[in-house]
Amino acid sequence: MLALLSTLPVAVVGSQVVSAAVLVSSAAILSLTLFHNLTLAGAVAQAAVLYPLGNRVSPALAVVPLPVYTGFVIGAADDLTTGERAVAVLAAVGSAAAASAGIARRGRTETRVYSAAAQAVADSLHEHAARGERARIARELHDVVAHHISMISVQAETARLTTTGLPPEGAKRLLAIGDTARAALTEMRRLLGVLREDAGTGPGRKPQPALQQLIDLVDDARDAAGAATRLIVRGQVVPLDPGIELTAYRIVQEALTNARRHAPGAAVDVELTYTAAELRVHVRDNGPGPRSAAPHTPAPVVTDVPSVAGHGLVGMRERAAMVGGDLTAGAAPGGGFQVEARLPVPGEETV
């Protein structure tokens, strides 16, 4: 009976590893304890169940029978015949080898699984960083390229409409320049949409602008639009974190570009307010305001108008959020359109 119990459970070891191991080990231990004997088939069966036990279930359970076999071989060595001693030694060594092989394979499998998981995490972090970099590049391209192309369009249109005695051929060419610039803006927005999702490119090496260059930006806008554009500064001017200054500069740049595009000829005020806690950026024009605004009905505050400004308002909002600030855009009280951003200033950077 013990001989059957020590071998038959091997038939179900594939699906019932623990049960088979318990039955085989119990039968083997009883056979050794009661009869000082273990068949060769029992020793082989013991090894056959300990290998999958260590590999698939529990390394700790796989080594439980080993002290029993070792103790039996040492304690009952004088009472065993040569054959019985050989079978007992074979059971002890074979069981130890089988358990060790199963545990080793389990370790290799877990190492491969952990390595694959670590690689997946690393790939995910790399992709996340790459997406963030592509979004940053898209914003930079939009801010820089759209600004200059928009200036070309506005200047061409202004020259065509205001130049006295302009020959028809000259007016036709200026119109073509404006149309080409507007087509380039449309195509650039399409390409930027692809870049935001999929592509990548290298960052430029030109130093990033700061608030010191804001006066030049306002002067350029005034010259391009042929309308009053003022820079108003309130509070004590202090040097800020470069990221805050770049964010404020880009927001003003995009707001001026949108004002020229959607309210040509309108006067624009750019106002910076320095406080101990934040930098407030306020850009307002006196144009007709959003197209969706009904007469005498203030338009709701918006943060994204892709059909009008492409990625402009999206980029401004993202820039403000990246430095912990917020941005709103919409109809200004009394008419026109306004963009307002609040950018927090760390205390140690103020004086």
LUMVEX-269656 format. One line per field, with one value per residue (C-alpha): y, z, x; residue number from 0; residue in three letters. Coordinates in steps of 0.05 Angstrom, whole numbers, plus 5000, padded with zeros to 4 digits. Layout:
BEGIN
v	(Y,...)
w	(Z,...)
u	(X,...)
seza	(NUM,...)
lumkol	(ALA,...)
END
This chain:
BEGIN
v	(5000,5049,5031,5049,5114,5133,5125,5131,5206,5222,5210,5274,5317,5360,5388,5373,5387,5399,5340,5293,5319,5310,5238,5216,5248,5222,5151,5155,5181,5128,5073,5096,5106,5041,4993,5026,5017,5056,5027,5054,5074,5112,5151,5168,5189,5233,5270,5274,5313,5357,5387,5417,5435,5478,5505,5522,5525,5539,5531,5526,5466,5431,5426,5401,5326,5335,5339,5275,5236,5264,5248,5178,5162,5186,5157,5089,5076,5017,4982,4984,4935,4959,4962,4998,5047,5060,5073,5119,5159,5161,5187,5241,5263,5256,5295,5350,5354,5355,5408,5450,5444,5465,5524,5545,5543,5583,5635,5640,5647,5701,5738,5739,5763,5818,5839,5843,5883,5931,5940,5954,6007,6038,6039,6071,6125,6138,6144,6190,6235,6233,6255,6312,6334,6331,6374,6424,6427,6436,6495,6527,6518,6548,6607,6625,6606,6626,6693,6711,6683,6720,6785,6772,6764,6826,6870,6848,6862,6929,6951,6931,6971,7033,7046,7106,7099,7025,6996,6940,6890,6908,6901,6833,6810,6834,6797,6734,6743,6748,6687,6647,6665,6646,6579,6567,6579,6529,6477,6489,6477,6411,6391,6412,6368,6309,6329,6331,6260,6225,6259,6292,6341,6372,6434,6498,6526,6599,6627,6630,6700,6732,6791,6839,6826,6841,6914,6892,6845,6900,6947,6895,6884,6959,6965,6905,6923,6998,7007,7029,6975,6992,6957,6974,6950,6954,6937,6928,6894,6837,6780,6717,6644,6635,6587,6639,6693,6649,6629,6701,6721,6666,6681,6755,6735,6689,6739,6793,6746,6729,6802,6819,6759,6768,6843,6877,6950,6944,6977,6927,6937,6889,6895,6861,6865,6843,6822,6784,6721,6722,6754,6774,6779,6815,6827,6863,6890,6937,6897,6866,6808,6734,6721,6679,6737,6765,6841,6864,6792,6777,6717,6660,6651,6601,6564,6529,6554,6507,6531,6603,6601,6531,6508,6579,6580,6507,6522,6584,6544,6487,6535,6568,6501,6476,6530,6522,6579,6587,6624,6649,6680,6710,6774,6835,6880,6936,6901,6868,6805,6792,6739,6737,6692,6686,6656,6640,6668,6630,6674,6666,6695,6761,6820)
w	(5000,5018,4953,4914,4953,4940,4864,4839,4856,4804,4752,4774,4789,4728,4755,4830,4848,4923,4934,4896,4935,5002,4986,4958,5013,5068,5040,5033,5104,5133,5095,5121,5192,5199,5155,5146,5072,5009,4940,4882,4849,4911,4909,4836,4850,4906,4859,4806,4851,4886,4820,4799,4871,4875,4804,4803,4874,4933,4943,5018,5011,4964,5017,5074,5062,5056,5131,5143,5091,5115,5188,5170,5131,5188,5246,5217,5179,5223,5216,5140,5090,5035,4985,5033,5050,4976,4963,5023,5000,4930,4957,4998,4942,4887,4926,4941,4869,4842,4892,4876,4801,4808,4852,4804,4744,4783,4798,4725,4704,4756,4734,4662,4683,4728,4673,4622,4671,4686,4611,4599,4654,4625,4555,4582,4619,4556,4513,4564,4563,4487,4483,4531,4490,4425,4456,4479,4410,4379,4424,4408,4333,4337,4379,4336,4265,4269,4299,4240,4185,4215,4212,4138,4124,4164,4134,4063,4074,4108,4051,3999,4032,4055,4002,3960,3885,3887,3817,3805,3793,3860,3896,3863,3886,3957,3957,3934,3990,4042,4013,4013,4085,4107,4070,4104,4172,4156,4134,4194,4241,4206,4214,4287,4299,4272,4314,4377,4366,4333,4307,4338,4321,4354,4398,4373,4401,4402,4474,4500,4505,4572,4595,4578,4505,4513,4494,4427,4416,4429,4382,4327,4337,4333,4269,4237,4254,4245,4308,4379,4421,4491,4545,4616,4676,4747,4812,4827,4769,4795,4760,4758,4745,4671,4662,4688,4643,4581,4595,4602,4539,4497,4523,4504,4436,4420,4445,4401,4341,4353,4360,4292,4259,4286,4302,4251,4265,4337,4393,4442,4514,4545,4620,4669,4743,4792,4862,4917,4900,4825,4758,4723,4647,4615,4540,4514,4446,4429,4368,4356,4404,4392,4332,4375,4422,4410,4416,4489,4512,4544,4513,4560,4582,4537,4540,4473,4406,4355,4296,4306,4337,4321,4376,4403,4463,4478,4479,4524,4573,4574,4586,4644,4675,4669,4717,4764,4737,4699,4638,4615,4549,4526,4513,4550,4589,4543,4480,4451,4470,4529,4552,4626,4659,4731,4741,4813,4836,4889,4949,4948,4878,4896,4931)
u	(5000,5056,5091,5028,5019,5091,5085,5013,5005,5059,5005,4968,5029,5015,4949,4954,5026,5016,4970,5017,5077,5042,5020,5087,5128,5082,5086,5161,5171,5125,5161,5228,5203,5164,5202,5270,5260,5243,5235,5274,5208,5190,5256,5246,5174,5198,5245,5191,5143,5194,5219,5152,5137,5199,5190,5116,5089,5135,5211,5199,5153,5201,5256,5212,5226,5301,5318,5277,5317,5383,5367,5344,5408,5451,5411,5394,5457,5478,5411,5407,5432,5477,5419,5373,5427,5439,5365,5360,5421,5392,5327,5362,5409,5357,5305,5355,5377,5305,5283,5345,5334,5261,5279,5334,5288,5236,5289,5308,5236,5222,5285,5262,5193,5221,5270,5213,5171,5228,5241,5167,5168,5231,5201,5138,5178,5219,5157,5125,5187,5189,5116,5129,5189,5149,5094,5147,5177,5109,5095,5163,5153,5084,5105,5166,5145,5072,5092,5137,5092,5034,5075,5088,5014,4994,5049,5031,4957,4972,5018,4966,4911,4948,5001,4981,4988,5005,5005,4954,5011,5042,4975,4966,5034,5022,4956,4992,5043,4988,4951,5016,5031,4961,4966,5033,5001,4946,4996,5040,4981,4968,5041,5041,4981,5022,5082,5041,5018,5076,5138,5199,5254,5314,5309,5340,5405,5383,5379,5309,5278,5262,5221,5278,5263,5189,5197,5227,5168,5119,5156,5156,5081,5068,5109,5075,5004,5009,4967,4980,5011,5033,5073,5051,5090,5064,5098,5172,5208,5251,5288,5247,5260,5279,5220,5171,5200,5199,5127,5105,5142,5111,5041,5049,5078,5020,4968,4997,4997,4924,4906,4938,4905,4834,4832,4877,4887,4862,4901,4932,4954,5005,5005,5053,5039,5093,5071,5105,5065,5054,5066,5002,5003,4944,4938,4876,4856,4798,4776,4707,4720,4703,4659,4613,4596,4526,4516,4512,4524,4592,4624,4642,4714,4748,4814,4814,4788,4821,4779,4803,4872,4898,4944,4954,4908,4923,4997,4988,4946,4996,5054,5019,5002,5073,5097,5038,4996,4931,4906,4838,4818,4753,4713,4738,4690,4670,4690,4751,4787,4834,4883,4902,4953,4973,5042,5064,5131,5171,5185,5260,5264,5232,5266)
seza	(0,1,2,3,4,5,6,7,8,9,10,11,12,13,14,15,16,17,18,19,20,21,22,23,24,25,26,27,28,29,30,31,32,33,34,35,36,37,38,39,40,41,42,43,44,45,46,47,48,49,50,51,52,53,54,55,56,57,58,59,60,61,62,63,64,65,66,67,68,69,70,71,72,73,74,75,76,77,78,79,80,81,82,83,84,85,86,87,88,89,90,91,92,93,94,95,96,97,98,99,100,101,102,103,104,105,106,107,108,109,110,111,112,113,114,115,116,117,118,119,120,121,122,123,124,125,126,127,128,129,130,131,132,133,134,135,136,137,138,139,140,141,142,143,144,145,146,147,148,149,150,151,152,153,154,155,156,157,158,159,160,161,162,163,164,165,166,167,168,169,170,171,172,173,174,175,176,177,178,179,180,181,182,183,184,185,186,187,188,189,190,191,192,193,194,195,196,197,198,199,200,201,202,203,204,205,206,207,208,209,210,211,212,213,214,215,216,217,218,219,220,221,222,223,224,225,226,227,228,229,230,231,232,233,234,235,236,237,238,239,240,241,242,243,244,245,246,247,248,249,250,251,252,253,254,255,256,257,258,259,260,261,262,263,264,265,266,267,268,269,270,271,272,273,274,275,276,277,278,279,280,281,282,283,284,285,286,287,288,289,290,291,292,293,294,295,296,297,298,299,300,301,302,303,304,305,306,307,308,309,310,311,312,313,314,315,316,317,318,319,320,321,322,323,324,325,326,327,328,329,330,331,332,333,334,335,336,337,338,339,340,341,342,343,344,345,346,347,348,349,350)
lumkol	(MET,LEU,ALA,LEU,LEU,SER,THR,LEU,PRO,VAL,ALA,VAL,VAL,GLY,SER,GLN,VAL,VAL,SER,ALA,ALA,VAL,LEU,VAL,SER,SER,ALA,ALA,ILE,LEU,SER,LEU,THR,LEU,PHE,HIS,ASN,LEU,THR,LEU,ALA,GLY,ALA,VAL,ALA,GLN,ALA,ALA,VAL,LEU,TYR,PRO,LEU,GLY,ASN,ARG,VAL,SER,PRO,ALA,LEU,ALA,VAL,VAL,PRO,LEU,PRO,VAL,TYR,THR,GLY,PHE,VAL,ILE,GLY,ALA,ALA,ASP,ASP,LEU,THR,THR,GLY,GLU,ARG,ALA,VAL,ALA,VAL,LEU,ALA,ALA,VAL,GLY,SER,ALA,ALA,ALA,ALA,SER,ALA,GLY,ILE,ALA,ARG,ARG,GLY,ARG,THR,GLU,THR,ARG,VAL,TYR,SER,ALA,ALA,ALA,GLN,ALA,VAL,ALA,ASP,SER,LEU,HIS,GLU,HIS,ALA,ALA,ARG,GLY,GLU,ARG,ALA,ARG,ILE,ALA,ARG,GLU,LEU,HIS,ASP,VAL,VAL,ALA,HIS,HIS,ILE,SER,MET,ILE,SER,VAL,GLN,ALA,GLU,THR,ALA,ARG,LEU,THR,THR,THR,GLY,LEU,PRO,PRO,GLU,GLY,ALA,LYS,ARG,LEU,LEU,ALA,ILE,GLY,ASP,THR,ALA,ARG,ALA,ALA,LEU,THR,GLU,MET,ARG,ARG,LEU,LEU,GLY,VAL,LEU,ARG,GLU,ASP,ALA,GLY,THR,GLY,PRO,GLY,ARG,LYS,PRO,GLN,PRO,ALA,LEU,GLN,GLN,LEU,ILE,ASP,LEU,VAL,ASP,ASP,ALA,ARG,ASP,ALA,ALA,GLY,ALA,ALA,THR,ARG,LEU,ILE,VAL,ARG,GLY,GLN,VAL,VAL,PRO,LEU,ASP,PRO,GLY,ILE,GLU,LEU,THR,ALA,TYR,ARG,ILE,VAL,GLN,GLU,ALA,LEU,THR,ASN,ALA,ARG,ARG,HIS,ALA,PRO,GLY,ALA,ALA,VAL,ASP,VAL,GLU,LEU,THR,TYR,THR,ALA,ALA,GLU,LEU,ARG,VAL,HIS,VAL,ARG,ASP,ASN,GLY,PRO,GLY,PRO,ARG,SER,ALA,ALA,PRO,HIS,THR,PRO,ALA,PRO,VAL,VAL,THR,ASP,VAL,PRO,SER,VAL,ALA,GLY,HIS,GLY,LEU,VAL,GLY,MET,ARG,GLU,ARG,ALA,ALA,MET,VAL,GLY,GLY,ASP,LEU,THR,ALA,GLY,ALA,ALA,PRO,GLY,GLY,GLY,PHE,GLN,VAL,GLU,ALA,ARG,LEU,PRO,VAL,PRO,GLY,GLU,GLU,THR,VAL)
END
